């Protein structure tokens, strides 16, 4: 049986998105484009949210299948 590292992956993706939003490099688009510069932040957060959702959804499906196999076998 392998370790399920999906929670760790989800946490790291979330932290990466937050660090990107807080990094000084991320200030450049805001300075150059004004309010439109926040679009890249929104895309990063949306992308991270979708990735986390998919990871945790897959984890739930694997856990459900494992429980089902244990009960049936």
Buried (B, 14 or more C-beta within 10 A) or exposed (E): EEEEEBEEBBEEBBEEBEEBBEEEEBEEBBEEEEEEBBEBBEEBBEEBEEBBEEBBEEBEEEEEEEEEEEEEE
